Amino acid sequence: MPQLPAPDYPADVRQRLEADAREIIARYPSSRSALLPLLHLVQAEEGHVTRTGVRFCAELLDLTTAEVTAVSTFYTMYRRAPSGEYQVGVCTNTLCAVMGGDQIFDELKEHLGVGNGGTTDDGKVTLEHIECNAACDFAPVVMVNWEFFDNQTPVSAKRLVDDIRAGRTVEPTRGAPLCTYKETSRILAGFPDERPGAVEASGGAGPASLAGLRLARGEAAPRVVPPRHEPQAPHEPQDRQAEGDK
């Protein structure tokens, strides 16, 4: 059967969201250009893009709900269903996969008891495999609400999700402190991150990423891969070494 029209937000929520939406729309010469941040705004309200959120965006931007839905279902950063407070994404693209990403993903599925896109019973973690995070020199990489956790192993990744579920503080390898998925969505909508120190936090590229730049500048770039006659020095987290000793 055809679906009934999506319900509107409660009046107080609508008023608050509309004020935020008008602020976003004012940044663009054409209102329809504001659709992507508006989708993040409605996602910040309910944790995913609901039919009500689609209706809200369409009404404010003078679009059809079909046009809004086409965009919200094209980009993977917009959720289509309720999910966890923390999105744990394991990169399974080529380099991360061969460096251990596939194993991390498989072990996390078993550890959490969920499949790809599944959410734990406590509503804390949604697990999914994701494509390249542009952090190949830190492979294998896990992202939590789009913050980087570099050079992961099955042991460290399982410890990470356990800490999240237990409410313990976890610190990304680089970048801003971790916040919930709803809070992340509001920041992506273009509103400032007002947490102390969050804006100042940052992280740079690794040696492998900068090697080409240093060569182009005529600098002596550090050797990323040793010659065949030189043994490669170990460059692994402690828990990865511990796993190899088992």
Buried (B, 14 or more C-beta within 10 A) or exposed (E): EEEEEBEEBEEEBBEEBBEBBEBBBEEEEEBBEBBBBBBBBBBBBBBBBBBBBBBBBBBBBEBEBEBBBEBBEEEEBBBEEEBBBBBBBBBBBEBBBEBBBBBBBBBBBEBBEBEEEBBBEEBBBBBBBBEBBEBBBBBBBBBBBBBBBBBBBBBBBBBBBBEBBEEEEBEBBBBBBBBBBBBBBBBBBBBEBEEEEBEEBEBEBBEBBBBEEEEEEEEEBEEEEEEEEEEEEEEEBEBBEEBEEE
